[in-house]
Amino acid sequence: MNKGSSFNEYIRQTILHNWNQNALTDYQGQTLQFHDVARKIEKLHILFENSGVGQGDKIAICGRNSAHWAVTFLATLTYGAVAVPVLHEFNAEQIHNIVNHSEARLLFVGEYVAKEIDPAQMPHLEGIVNLPDFSLMLSRSEKLVYAREHLNMMFGSKFPRAFTKEDVIYHQDEPEELALINYTSGTTGFSKGVMLPYRGLWGNVDFCIRRLGKVVPAGSAVLDILPMAHMYGLSIEFLFGFCNGSHLFFLNRLPSPTLIAKAFTEIQPKLVITVPLIIEKIIRKKVFPVMQTPRMKLLMAMPVVRDKVKQKIYQSVYDAFGGQAYEVIVGGAALSKEVEDFLMSIGFPITVGYGATECAPLISYRDWKEFAPGSCGCAIDNMEVRIASHDPLNTAGEILARGTNVMLGYYKNEEATRQALDEEGWYHTGDLGTMDEDGNIFIRGRIKNMLLGASGQNIYPEEIEDQLSSMTMVSECIVVQRNEKLVALVFPDQDEMMNFTREELEAIMEQNRQELNASLPAYSRLTQIELMDEEFQKTPKKSIKRYLYQ
């Protein structure tokens, strides 16, 4: 395993090389250049040191993406403390659970989170700091109060003439040293704190810089949409972008579809990192309805004009993402086969990556020009992947990963660590997959989601759901098993359902069931489709919480 070099040195070097360039911008708000980021990092280091925070102490960060969220994270790691990113979408109880379980000494919060939490529920915290201006919301430490009140004076005393490049000196991290704890859930019973070492962050950033840095030059715009408290957004959008010298833009408000579309148009990012939910909504709502009109069907059936039509469609989809992206990388969940096939058919620069929080997060990826349809790329540099199957080409087995990016284990949970990491260092992902002769990985589903047919056949509900999700009036769906019979739960398309009665919707779903069953083997056919009145509850990466509906 390549343990790499210093992650903090990557941070230091990008600051020195891009000193007077734009670094972090709150969309429609303030911009920090790299030297501004360095000054703010140094001030937070002074605050940590003079309030008694030591190397290895935990610092939690909870708020929407923002320049100050980014600064706080960088300051924590370059000081040698341990960052605990907390999703702002968690409720107050979940935030309290994570802060308490991680033993965080300080908590940095955004405006929305500050109104939701109850400091009394986090009795061991020494202070809560507001992210917008770094003011104190709460302090249980006289040292912290003094340090915050005299911060500018302390900074001036330390650097009486000026703060220069020579003053950028950071903690020398070791590859196996704990850098951050990322929680997969905020619920006490399900919460696992993934302990990620500096080598894991280094491995992700180093790979991205070598593979993507040449097509995303320093100074390029990157739009950070995904929450930085999730490893996909943290490593691939933020840390890679910052270390690559990119100009990062944060949507520090609720990212509505209108706001996202406006931001793409104005910022014109050079690289788009997204989840299936965003790209599928664009295609299903804006493109597919046009493609299904009689006129478009006629044009697509004419070889002479088909290519011109495809080019126009390609341009409209490409422009929706700003019109400058080298490629669109999809990760975090499976992309609909129908949407992927369509994008591939028009030559759209899309690729699908695969990872896990436990790998900080990258396991596999391939450039869009080499991407194999239906796959999620090949094992990245410094990582190896194998399928636990006697015939990986044809028979699905658990996907195992080993290498630089793999976690140290789960915080305070030795049993879960033993289940996930074996003695040879393989991380057991819990995903089922196959692998072709070129090393392309194909995900077949989750082990815990796999169902057994009446005669012992393996049924992968994700494969049925992928087909059903592309059918009439289906917005979201999952397949569950009841008394050895398969039932689909469907949340219908909200924009269209107003035009139909309940009886008509049920008739449409019955038609969908019959059409779907005609394409499925007998053991995996649906006996019923049930309509859901409310949208499915989802995880932070927007996948449905299946366990709630079994």
Secondary structure, 3 states (H helix, E strand, C coil): CCCCCCHHHHHHHHHHHCCCCEEEEECCCCEEEHHHHHHHHHHHHHHHHHCCCCCCCEEEEECCCCHHHHHHHHHHHHHCCEEEEECCCCCHHHHHHHHHHHCCCEEEECHHHHHHCCHHHCCCCCEEEECCCCCEEEECCHHHHHHHHCHHHHHHHHCCCCCCHHHCCCCCCCCCCEEEEEECCCCCCCCCEEEEEHHHHHHHHHHHHHHHCCCCCCCCEEEECCCCCCHHHHHHHHHHHHHCCCEEEECCCCCCHHHHHHHHHHHCCCEEEECHHHHHHHHHHHHHHHHCCHHHHHHHCCHHHHHHHHHHHHHHHHHHCCCCCCCEEECCCCCCHHHHHHHHHCCCCEEECEECHHHCCEEEECCCCCCCCCCCCEECCCEEEEEECCCCCCCCEEEEEEECCCCCEECCCHHHHHHHECCCCCEEEEEEEEECCCCCEEEEEEHHHCEECCCCCEECHHHHHHHHCCCCCEEEEEEEEECCEEEEEEEECHHHHCCCCHHHHHHHHHHHHHHHHCCCCHHHCEEEEEECCCCCCECCCCCECHHHCC
